[in-house]
Amino acid sequence: MPNSEEAHFVVAIGASAGGLSAISELIGELPTDLNAPIIVAVHSDPTSKLTEVLRIKIAPGMKIKKAEDGEIPQPGWIYVVP
């Protein structure tokens, strides 16, 4: 087991298309100084604008982007799984 200096944590959130309000509530309760990336996966239409919805309505002021293949998630960011 790695010691605390080596440990890395990720917050992963998954929901169905109707779960945006639950995601909003959960993200709103997370500490602002959370030292972990947040990964959000929502079962929705691939053409949906989830990244924009998160940015404007759910987590304004937070750094949000679509996750990219091979990318290493960084603390302080919300990554949306396409």
Buried (B, 14 or more C-beta within 10 A) or exposed (E): EEEEEEEEEEBEBEBEEEBBEEBBEBBEEBEEEEEBBBBBBBEBEEEEEBBEBBBEEBBEEBEBEEBEEEEEBEEBBBBBEE
